[in-house]
Amino acid sequence: MKEMLEEKLARYEELERMMTDPEILADGNQIANIAREQGSLVRVASAYRRFKDLNEEITQVREMIEGDDPEMKELAEGELPSLLAQREEVWEELLDISAAGDEGNRTKVMLEIRAGTGGDEAALFARDLFEMYKKYAETKGWKTEVMDASPTELGGFKEVVLGVSGDGSFASLQYESGGHRVQRVPETEAKGRVHTSAATVAVMAEPEDVEIDLKPDDYRKDIYHASGPGGQHVNKTASAIRLTHHETGIVVTCQDEKSQHKNLAKAVRVMKSRLYELRQSEAQQKRADERKSLVGSGDRSQRIRTYNFPENRITDHRINFTLYKLDQVLAGNLDPVTEALIEYDRQQIRDSVGALD
């Protein structure tokens, strides 16, 4: 962790020097990139500088305590507890920053929710997850926007993409990537048997425009008629958009808006998020491997959570966390689960770095 903090502080100080370079200041695009990167590092750099300063002060105070001057020794003994408390506070902040990861300061997120095994019941579960995240965002004061949706006749979703923006949105929602399993009696089940179905969630940070350079020549654009559940045409004009990225083969569709231009704008935003996720996936996996933990790794194939309706139970398998308040979680109170995951991450870091002294 110390090496990582030293690297980030060194990079921040390098960016500070670059911001005073006349040649760089003359390049508008370059200065925008530098300012964005510097902004992403300012919290960790400031906290780590303060941590190092406190370490130096504590060393000096301890030397005074061991010295021969009685007055200085008394003064230092009175000062030491306060300095240790301040250092502990800054250390906790650094643990929070490290647990959140490099993308922890992101304020815009894309949530892709897809129905998995289970047919109509899986699509209904995908809708339940969509509603849960939407309500959770409301409790946090975050803004939400449906980027695209493929509804089913029974009111579920084959796939839905939800945009979320607000302070702390990525830091909290990053833990939702993976496979979600539901156990309940479907409304269509006459004999009252519990069925198991699944959905997957992918959480992607939405990059700034300067981070992903996506030009019209980079993708193929297809325009078609939007359709509703069961293939019913709900739009007589061709407004739905399908983008296919030439290099990666990534495909994005958007038909949520009646305007072709609005659908295109949304599709481009989703495409940029997927390209950014692809670029970050290797670093995320390395981070997970280093900490020997899959919490927050973004592995969509991993089953992370079970929602058991008969027992009103939600279980996160990554940290063996169980809560018998499923109804409250689905109503938007996801904090108990999220806070347990964050604390687990923090403890993993504590264990890896050991005590402060």
C-alpha positions as CSV (number, residue, x, y, z in Angstrom):
1,M,0.0,0.0,0.0
2,K,2.9,2.4,0.8
3,E,4.3,1.9,-2.7
4,M,1.0,2.6,-4.2
5,L,0.6,5.8,-2.1
6,E,4.1,7.0,-3.0
7,E,3.4,6.4,-6.7
8,K,0.2,8.4,-6.6
9,L,1.8,11.3,-4.7
10,A,4.8,11.3,-7.1
11,R,2.4,11.4,-10.0
12,Y,0.3,14.2,-8.5
13,E,3.5,16.3,-7.9
14,E,4.6,15.6,-11.5
15,L,1.2,16.9,-12.7
16,E,1.5,20.0,-10.5
17,R,4.8,20.8,-12.2
18,M,3.3,20.1,-15.7
19,M,0.5,22.6,-14.9
20,T,3.1,25.3,-14.8
21,D,4.8,24.4,-18.1
22,P,4.1,27.1,-20.7
23,E,4.1,24.7,-23.6
24,I,1.5,22.5,-21.9
25,L,-0.6,25.4,-20.8
26,A,-0.8,26.4,-24.5
27,D,-2.4,23.1,-25.4
28,G,-6.1,23.1,-24.4
29,N,-6.7,19.3,-24.8
30,Q,-3.5,18.4,-22.9
31,I,-4.3,20.7,-20.0
32,A,-7.8,19.3,-19.8
33,N,-6.4,15.7,-19.5
34,I,-3.9,16.8,-16.9
35,A,-6.5,18.7,-14.8
36,R,-8.8,15.7,-14.9
37,E,-6.0,13.3,-13.7
38,Q,-4.8,15.7,-11.1
39,G,-8.4,16.1,-9.8
40,S,-8.7,12.3,-9.5
41,L,-5.5,12.2,-7.3
42,V,-6.0,15.3,-5.2
43,R,-7.8,13.5,-2.3
44,V,-5.3,10.7,-1.9
45,A,-2.3,13.0,-2.4
46,S,-3.5,15.5,0.2
47,A,-4.3,12.8,2.7
48,Y,-0.9,11.0,2.2
49,R,1.0,14.3,2.5
50,R,-0.7,14.9,5.8
51,F,0.0,11.4,6.9
52,K,3.7,11.7,6.2
53,D,3.8,15.1,7.9
54,L,2.2,13.6,11.0
55,N,4.6,10.7,11.0
56,E,7.5,13.2,11.0
57,E,6.0,15.2,13.9
58,I,5.4,12.0,15.9
59,T,9.0,10.9,15.4
60,Q,10.2,14.3,16.6
61,V,7.9,14.3,19.6
62,R,9.1,10.8,20.6
63,E,12.7,12.0,20.4
64,M,11.8,14.9,22.7
65,I,10.3,12.5,25.1
66,E,13.5,10.4,25.2
67,G,15.6,13.6,25.6
68,D,17.1,15.1,28.7
69,D,15.0,18.3,28.9
70,P,12.2,17.8,31.5
71,E,10.1,20.7,30.2
72,M,10.3,19.6,26.6
73,K,9.6,16.0,27.7
74,E,6.4,17.1,29.5
75,L,5.3,19.2,26.6
76,A,5.9,16.4,24.1
77,E,4.1,13.8,26.3
78,G,1.0,16.1,26.2
79,E,1.2,16.5,22.5
80,L,1.7,12.9,21.4
81,P,-1.8,11.5,22.0
82,S,-3.4,14.2,19.8
83,L,-0.9,13.6,17.0
84,L,-1.5,9.8,17.2
85,A,-5.3,10.4,17.0
86,Q,-4.9,12.7,14.0
87,R,-2.7,10.2,12.3
88,E,-5.2,7.4,12.9
89,E,-8.0,9.6,11.4
90,V,-6.0,10.3,8.3
91,W,-5.0,6.6,8.1
92,E,-8.7,5.6,8.1
93,E,-9.3,8.1,5.3
94,L,-6.5,6.4,3.3
95,L,-8.0,3.0,3.9
96,D,-11.3,4.3,2.6
97,I,-9.6,5.7,-0.5
98,S,-7.8,2.4,-1.1
99,A,-10.9,0.3,-0.6
100,A,-12.7,2.5,-3.2
101,G,-10.0,1.9,-5.7
102,D,-8.7,4.1,-8.5
103,E,-12.2,4.8,-9.7
104,G,-13.6,5.6,-6.3
105,N,-14.0,9.3,-7.1
106,R,-16.2,8.7,-10.1
107,T,-19.6,10.3,-10.0
108,K,-21.2,8.7,-13.1
109,V,-22.0,5.0,-13.4
110,M,-23.7,2.8,-15.9
111,L,-25.6,-0.3,-14.5
112,E,-26.3,-3.0,-17.1
113,I,-28.8,-5.6,-15.8
114,R,-29.5,-8.7,-17.8
115,A,-31.9,-11.5,-17.2
116,G,-30.1,-14.9,-17.0
117,T,-31.4,-18.4,-16.6
118,G,-35.1,-18.7,-15.6
119,G,-37.1,-17.3,-18.5
120,D,-39.9,-14.8,-17.6
121,E,-39.1,-15.1,-13.9
122,A,-35.5,-14.1,-14.6
123,A,-36.7,-11.0,-16.5
124,L,-39.0,-10.1,-13.6
125,F,-36.1,-10.4,-11.2
126,A,-34.0,-8.1,-13.5
127,R,-36.8,-5.6,-13.1
128,D,-36.7,-6.0,-9.3
129,L,-33.0,-5.3,-9.3
130,F,-33.5,-2.3,-11.6
131,E,-36.2,-0.9,-9.1
132,M,-33.9,-1.6,-6.2
133,Y,-31.0,0.4,-7.6
134,K,-33.3,3.2,-8.7
135,K,-34.8,3.5,-5.2
136,Y,-31.3,3.2,-3.6
137,A,-30.2,6.1,-5.8
138,E,-33.2,8.2,-4.7
139,T,-32.2,7.7,-1.0
140,K,-28.7,8.9,-1.8
141,G,-29.9,11.9,-3.8
142,W,-28.4,10.6,-7.0
143,K,-29.9,11.2,-10.4
144,T,-31.0,8.3,-12.6
145,E,-31.6,7.9,-16.3
146,V,-32.8,4.9,-18.3
147,M,-30.3,4.6,-21.1
148,D,-31.9,1.6,-22.8
149,A,-34.4,-1.1,-22.0
150,S,-35.7,-4.3,-23.6
151,P,-39.0,-5.1,-21.8
152,T,-41.0,-8.3,-21.8
153,E,-44.7,-8.9,-22.0
154,L,-45.0,-9.6,-18.3
155,G,-43.3,-6.4,-17.3
156,G,-39.8,-7.7,-16.8
157,F,-36.6,-6.8,-18.6
158,K,-34.4,-8.9,-20.9
159,E,-31.9,-6.1,-20.4
160,V,-31.9,-2.6,-19.0
161,V,-29.2,0.0,-18.7
162,L,-29.5,2.6,-15.9
163,G,-27.3,5.7,-15.7
164,V,-26.6,6.9,-12.2
165,S,-24.8,10.2,-11.3
166,G,-23.9,11.7,-7.9
167,D,-21.2,11.9,-5.4
168,G,-20.1,8.4,-4.2
169,S,-22.2,6.6,-6.7
170,F,-19.4,4.5,-8.2
171,A,-17.7,3.8,-4.8
172,S,-20.9,2.3,-3.5
173,L,-22.3,0.6,-6.6
174,Q,-19.0,-1.0,-7.8
175,Y,-19.7,-4.0,-5.5
176,E,-22.8,-4.9,-7.5
177,S,-21.0,-6.4,-10.5
178,G,-21.6,-10.2,-10.8
179,G,-24.3,-12.8,-10.8
180,H,-27.4,-12.3,-8.7
181,R,-29.7,-15.3,-7.8
182,V,-33.3,-15.2,-6.7
183,Q,-35.2,-18.0,-4.9
184,R,-39.0,-17.5,-4.7
185,V,-42.4,-18.8,-5.8
186,P,-43.3,-17.2,-9.1
187,E,-46.8,-15.7,-9.6
188,T,-47.4,-18.2,-12.4
189,E,-46.5,-21.2,-10.1
190,A,-49.8,-23.0,-9.2
191,K,-48.2,-25.5,-6.8
192,G,-46.3,-23.0,-4.7
193,R,-42.9,-24.4,-5.5
194,V,-39.8,-22.2,-5.0
195,H,-38.0,-21.5,-8.3
196,T,-34.4,-20.3,-8.7
197,S,-33.5,-17.9,-11.5
198,A,-30.7,-15.4,-12.1
199,A,-29.7,-12.0,-13.5
200,T,-26.3,-10.4,-14.1
201,V,-25.2,-6.9,-13.3
202,A,-22.3,-5.0,-14.8
203,V,-21.2,-1.7,-13.2
204,M,-19.2,0.6,-15.4
205,A,-17.7,4.0,-14.6
206,E,-18.8,6.5,-17.2
207,P,-15.6,8.2,-18.5
208,E,-15.2,11.9,-19.2
209,D,-15.2,12.8,-22.9
210,V,-11.5,13.5,-22.8
211,E,-10.7,10.0,-21.6
212,I,-12.2,8.0,-24.4
213,D,-11.8,9.4,-27.9
214,L,-14.7,7.9,-29.9
215,K,-15.2,9.1,-33.4
216,P,-18.0,8.3,-35.8
217,D,-15.5,6.5,-38.0
218,D,-14.8,4.1,-35.1
219,Y,-18.2,2.4,-35.3
220,R,-21.0,1.4,-37.6
221,K,-24.4,3.0,-37.0
222,D,-27.6,1.2,-37.9
223,I,-31.0,2.8,-37.6
224,Y,-34.2,0.8,-37.1
225,H,-37.7,0.9,-35.8
226,A,-38.1,0.6,-32.0
227,S,-40.2,-2.3,-30.8
228,G,-42.0,-3.1,-27.6
229,P,-42.6,-6.4,-25.8
230,G,-43.2,-9.4,-28.0
231,G,-41.9,-7.5,-31.1
232,Q,-44.8,-5.0,-31.2
233,H,-43.8,-1.9,-33.1
234,V,-44.3,1.1,-30.8
235,N,-42.6,3.7,-33.0
236,K,-43.6,4.2,-36.7
237,T,-40.4,6.2,-37.3
238,A,-36.9,4.8,-37.4
239,S,-35.4,6.1,-34.2
240,A,-33.7,3.2,-32.6
241,I,-29.9,3.1,-32.8
242,R,-27.4,0.2,-32.9
243,L,-23.7,1.0,-32.8
244,T,-21.0,-1.6,-33.5
245,H,-17.4,-0.8,-32.6
246,H,-15.1,-1.9,-35.4
247,E,-12.0,-2.7,-33.3
248,T,-13.6,-4.5,-30.4
249,G,-16.9,-5.7,-31.8
250,I,-18.8,-4.2,-28.9
251,V,-22.5,-3.6,-29.8
252,V,-24.7,-1.1,-28.1
253,T,-28.4,-0.5,-28.8
254,C,-30.7,2.3,-27.7
255,Q,-34.4,2.7,-28.4
256,D,-35.7,4.3,-25.2
257,E,-36.1,7.8,-26.7
258,K,-38.4,8.8,-29.5
259,S,-35.7,11.0,-30.9
260,Q,-33.0,9.4,-33.1
261,H,-30.5,12.0,-32.0
262,K,-31.2,11.4,-28.3
263,N,-30.9,7.6,-28.8
264,L,-27.6,8.2,-30.6
265,A,-26.2,10.4,-27.8
266,K,-27.2,7.8,-25.1
267,A,-25.7,4.9,-27.2
268,V,-22.4,6.8,-27.5
269,R,-22.3,7.3,-23.8
270,V,-22.9,3.6,-23.1
271,M,-20.3,2.6,-25.8
272,K,-17.7,4.9,-24.1
273,S,-18.4,3.2,-20.8
274,R,-18.0,-0.3,-22.2
275,L,-14.7,0.7,-23.9
276,Y,-13.5,2.3,-20.7
277,E,-14.5,-0.9,-18.7
278,L,-12.6,-3.0,-21.2
279,R,-9.5,-0.8,-20.7
280,Q,-9.8,-1.0,-16.9
281,S,-10.6,-4.7,-16.6
282,E,-7.0,-5.8,-16.5
283,A,-6.1,-3.3,-13.8
284,Q,-9.2,-4.3,-11.8
285,Q,-8.2,-8.0,-11.9
286,K,-4.7,-7.2,-10.8
287,R,-6.1,-5.3,-7.9
288,A,-8.3,-8.2,-6.9
289,D,-5.5,-10.7,-7.2
290,E,-3.2,-8.6,-5.1
291,R,-5.7,-8.4,-2.3
292,K,-6.8,-12.1,-2.8
293,S,-10.4,-10.9,-2.8
294,L,-13.1,-10.8,-5.5
295,V,-15.0,-8.0,-3.7
296,G,-15.4,-5.2,-6.2
297,S,-13.5,-7.0,-9.0
298,G,-16.3,-6.7,-11.5
299,D,-16.4,-10.3,-12.5
300,R,-19.8,-10.7,-14.0
301,S,-19.6,-14.5,-14.1
302,Q,-19.2,-14.9,-10.4
303,R,-22.3,-15.5,-8.3
304,I,-22.2,-12.9,-5.7
305,R,-25.6,-12.8,-4.0
306,T,-28.8,-14.7,-3.3
307,Y,-32.2,-13.1,-2.7
308,N,-34.4,-15.6,-0.8
309,F,-38.0,-14.4,-0.7
310,P,-39.6,-17.2,1.5
311,E,-37.0,-16.4,4.3
312,N,-36.8,-12.6,3.6
313,R,-33.1,-13.2,3.4
314,I,-30.3,-11.7,1.4
315,T,-26.8,-13.3,1.4
316,D,-23.6,-11.9,-0.1
317,H,-21.4,-15.0,-0.8
318,R,-18.2,-13.1,-1.1
319,I,-18.1,-12.1,2.5
320,N,-20.6,-14.7,4.0
321,F,-22.9,-11.8,5.0
322,T,-26.5,-12.6,5.6
323,L,-29.3,-10.1,6.4
324,Y,-33.0,-11.1,7.1
325,K,-34.3,-7.8,5.7
326,L,-34.7,-8.5,2.0
327,D,-37.9,-6.5,1.8
328,Q,-36.0,-3.4,3.1
329,V,-33.1,-3.9,0.7
330,L,-35.4,-4.2,-2.3
331,A,-37.1,-1.0,-1.1
332,G,-33.8,0.8,-1.5
333,N,-32.0,0.3,1.8
334,L,-28.9,-1.3,0.3
335,D,-26.5,0.5,2.8
336,P,-26.2,-2.4,5.3
337,V,-24.9,-4.7,2.5
338,T,-22.7,-2.0,0.9
339,E,-21.2,-1.0,4.2
340,A,-20.4,-4.6,5.1
341,L,-18.6,-5.0,1.7
342,I,-16.6,-1.7,2.2
343,E,-15.6,-2.7,5.7
344,Y,-14.4,-6.1,4.4
345,D,-12.3,-4.4,1.8
346,R,-10.9,-2.1,4.5
347,Q,-10.0,-5.0,6.7
348,Q,-8.3,-6.8,3.8
349,I,-6.1,-3.8,3.4
350,R,-5.4,-3.5,7.2
351,D,-4.4,-7.1,7.3
352,S,-2.0,-6.7,4.3
353,V,-0.2,-3.6,5.7
354,G,-0.2,-4.4,9.4
355,A,-0.1,-1.9,12.3
356,L,1.0,1.7,11.9
357,D,3.9,1.5,14.3
